[in-house]
Amino acid sequence: MFDSMTEQNVKRKQHAKHTPGFSQPIASNLEAEFDPALLVEALSDLYHLLEEYAPTWYTEEHQKKAEIALRPVKEL
Protein backbone atom coordinates (compact mmCIF):
# COMPACT_ATOMS: atom_id res chain seq x y z
CA MET A 1 0.00 0.00 0.00
CA PHE A 2 2.82 2.43 0.84
CA ASP A 3 4.40 1.79 -2.56
CA SER A 4 1.10 2.62 -4.24
CA MET A 5 0.82 5.91 -2.33
CA THR A 6 4.41 6.83 -3.18
CA GLU A 7 3.80 6.03 -6.83
CA GLN A 8 0.70 8.26 -6.85
CA ASN A 9 2.66 11.14 -5.32
CA VAL A 10 5.41 10.80 -7.94
CA LYS A 11 2.78 10.82 -10.72
CA ARG A 12 1.17 13.95 -9.26
CA LYS A 13 4.50 15.77 -9.09
CA GLN A 14 5.34 14.78 -12.66
CA HIS A 15 1.90 15.86 -13.82
CA ALA A 16 2.23 19.23 -12.06
CA LYS A 17 5.57 19.89 -13.76
CA HIS A 18 4.07 19.32 -17.20
CA THR A 19 0.66 20.93 -16.73
CA PRO A 20 0.31 24.35 -18.33
CA GLY A 21 -1.01 26.92 -15.89
CA PHE A 22 -0.19 24.84 -12.85
CA SER A 23 1.32 27.26 -10.40
CA GLN A 24 4.74 26.86 -8.96
CA PRO A 25 5.10 26.44 -5.18
CA ILE A 26 4.71 29.69 -3.29
CA ALA A 27 7.39 30.63 -0.80
CA SER A 28 5.95 30.18 2.67
CA ASN A 29 5.78 33.45 4.56
CA LEU A 30 3.58 33.61 7.63
CA GLU A 31 4.03 37.39 7.74
CA ALA A 32 2.68 37.86 4.19
CA GLU A 33 -0.38 40.00 3.67
CA PHE A 34 -3.71 38.39 2.90
CA ASP A 35 -3.99 37.96 -0.86
CA PRO A 36 -7.39 36.88 -2.23
CA ALA A 37 -5.82 36.09 -5.61
CA LEU A 38 -3.66 33.40 -3.98
CA LEU A 39 -6.75 31.85 -2.37
CA VAL A 40 -8.56 31.78 -5.71
CA GLU A 41 -5.52 30.25 -7.40
CA ALA A 42 -5.19 27.59 -4.69
CA LEU A 43 -8.90 26.72 -4.83
CA SER A 44 -8.77 26.54 -8.61
CA ASP A 45 -5.73 24.24 -8.52
CA LEU A 46 -7.41 21.97 -5.97
CA TYR A 47 -10.65 21.93 -7.96
CA HIS A 48 -8.84 20.84 -11.12
CA LEU A 49 -6.93 18.12 -9.26
CA LEU A 50 -10.14 16.80 -7.72
CA GLU A 51 -11.85 16.79 -11.11
CA GLU A 52 -8.93 14.96 -12.70
CA TYR A 53 -8.33 12.32 -10.01
CA ALA A 54 -11.98 12.03 -8.85
CA PRO A 55 -11.42 10.43 -5.43
CA THR A 56 -14.31 8.30 -4.20
CA TRP A 57 -15.13 10.76 -1.39
CA TYR A 58 -15.40 13.72 -3.80
CA THR A 59 -19.14 14.16 -4.16
CA GLU A 60 -21.27 16.24 -6.46
CA GLU A 61 -21.98 18.50 -3.48
CA HIS A 62 -18.23 19.21 -3.11
CA GLN A 63 -18.00 19.92 -6.84
CA LYS A 64 -20.93 22.36 -6.77
CA LYS A 65 -19.52 24.24 -3.75
CA ALA A 66 -16.17 24.69 -5.49
CA GLU A 67 -17.82 25.79 -8.73
CA ILE A 68 -19.97 28.33 -6.88
CA ALA A 69 -16.92 29.66 -5.04
CA LEU A 70 -15.02 30.02 -8.33
CA ARG A 71 -17.94 31.35 -10.39
CA PRO A 72 -17.24 35.10 -9.88
CA VAL A 73 -13.69 34.53 -11.09
CA LYS A 74 -14.83 32.60 -14.18
CA GLU A 75 -17.24 35.40 -15.20
CA LEU A 76 -14.51 38.07 -15.26
C-alpha positions as CSV (number, residue, x, y, z in Angstrom):
1,M,0.0,0.0,0.0
2,F,2.8,2.4,0.8
3,D,4.4,1.8,-2.6
4,S,1.1,2.6,-4.2
5,M,0.8,5.9,-2.3
6,T,4.4,6.8,-3.2
7,E,3.8,6.0,-6.8
8,Q,0.7,8.3,-6.9
9,N,2.7,11.1,-5.3
10,V,5.4,10.8,-7.9
11,K,2.8,10.8,-10.7
12,R,1.2,14.0,-9.3
13,K,4.5,15.8,-9.1
14,Q,5.3,14.8,-12.7
15,H,1.9,15.9,-13.8
16,A,2.2,19.2,-12.1
17,K,5.6,19.9,-13.8
18,H,4.1,19.3,-17.2
19,T,0.7,20.9,-16.7
20,P,0.3,24.4,-18.3
21,G,-1.0,26.9,-15.9
22,F,-0.2,24.8,-12.8
23,S,1.3,27.3,-10.4
24,Q,4.7,26.9,-9.0
25,P,5.1,26.4,-5.2
26,I,4.7,29.7,-3.3
27,A,7.4,30.6,-0.8
28,S,6.0,30.2,2.7
29,N,5.8,33.4,4.6
30,L,3.6,33.6,7.6
31,E,4.0,37.4,7.7
32,A,2.7,37.9,4.2
33,E,-0.4,40.0,3.7
34,F,-3.7,38.4,2.9
35,D,-4.0,38.0,-0.9
36,P,-7.4,36.9,-2.2
37,A,-5.8,36.1,-5.6
38,L,-3.7,33.4,-4.0
39,L,-6.7,31.8,-2.4
40,V,-8.6,31.8,-5.7
41,E,-5.5,30.3,-7.4
42,A,-5.2,27.6,-4.7
43,L,-8.9,26.7,-4.8
44,S,-8.8,26.5,-8.6
45,D,-5.7,24.2,-8.5
46,L,-7.4,22.0,-6.0
47,Y,-10.7,21.9,-8.0
48,H,-8.8,20.8,-11.1
49,L,-6.9,18.1,-9.3
50,L,-10.1,16.8,-7.7
51,E,-11.8,16.8,-11.1
52,E,-8.9,15.0,-12.7
53,Y,-8.3,12.3,-10.0
54,A,-12.0,12.0,-8.8
55,P,-11.4,10.4,-5.4
56,T,-14.3,8.3,-4.2
57,W,-15.1,10.8,-1.4
58,Y,-15.4,13.7,-3.8
59,T,-19.1,14.2,-4.2
60,E,-21.3,16.2,-6.5
61,E,-22.0,18.5,-3.5
62,H,-18.2,19.2,-3.1
63,Q,-18.0,19.9,-6.8
64,K,-20.9,22.4,-6.8
65,K,-19.5,24.2,-3.8
66,A,-16.2,24.7,-5.5
67,E,-17.8,25.8,-8.7
68,I,-20.0,28.3,-6.9
69,A,-16.9,29.7,-5.0
70,L,-15.0,30.0,-8.3
71,R,-17.9,31.3,-10.4
72,P,-17.2,35.1,-9.9
73,V,-13.7,34.5,-11.1
74,K,-14.8,32.6,-14.2
75,E,-17.2,35.4,-15.2
76,L,-14.5,38.1,-15.3
